[in-house]
Amino acid sequence: MLLNDEENYFFSGLKGGLIISWDIETSKMKTNLQAHKSEIKSLYLARKENPSLLASASLDGKIKLWDLRGKNTNISVKGHLESVNCISISPDSFYLASGANDNLVKLWDIRQNKLIKDLYVSEQSAVNCLEFNPYCITLAYGSNDKTLKHWDLERFELISVTPMDKLPATKLAFDSTGKNIFIGTNEGFKYWMIDDEKPEFIDMFDLGWNNLQDLVHKEEGLYGIPNNY
C-alpha cells in the first residue's frame, strides 16, 4: 500500500499485477493500471518535485515507471534475474534504485533509461529494502545478511555497515535530517545515526509485530504497518 497525502488517495498492488488507486474519502476505486503479469512486490511514488511519477516492481524481475497524468509507461526495464523486492526514486526524480533476490542493488538513470551501476551484495543475501537519502547523494539498503549498508553514490564507495543482530532489516526510512535512519524488522525498529563511517545506535522499540509491511517517517511520527493490519 502506498499513500499520497496531498491528493488524498492511495495505491495498492495486487498479486495479479494490477495497480489500483483508491479515494480515501469515498473508499472508491479511482483508476487501475495493468502494470505487470505477476505479483507486484513494491510501489514507490516520487516526492513533491514530481508527484505524477509512480514506480512499480514485480516478482518477474521487471520494473516500470508510470506518468500518472496519462497512464503511460515511461520506462520498462528487466535488469534483475529474480524478484524485485524494493524500489526508490531519488529526491530530484532523476534516478531509481532497485533491490532484488538476485543479490543486486541497481541504480538507474530515469532520464536516459539506462543502468548506471550494480552494487553487489553478500552471496545469497536478498535485498529487502532501500531508500535514497533526502538531503545528500547517498543510498541505504538492508539485506538478508543482517546488515544495513550506506553508499556514497558520487564515488560509489561504501560509507558504513550497520549490524542488525538477530533479524535482517525489512524496511527503512531516513528521518527529516537525512543523518539518521529508522530500520524496521519483524519485531520492531531501531534508530541509528549513519552519517559517518561509524554508525551510532540511538534507540530501539520492540513492538511485537509480525511481517512488517511498511515503515513511513513523517514530521509527526513514525508509522509501521504489519501484514495483518
ABEGO torsion letter per residue (X at the ends): XBBBAAAGBBBBBBAAGBBBBBBAAAGBBABBBBABABBBABBBBBBAABAABBBBBBAAGBBBBBBAAAGBBABBBBABABBBABBBBBAAGABBBBBBAAGBBBBBBAAAGBBABBBBBBBGBBBABBBBBAABBBBBBBBAAGBBBBBBAAAGBBABBBBAEABBBABBBBBAAGABBBBBBAAEBBBBBAABABBBBABBBBAGBBGBABBBBBAAEBBBBBAAX
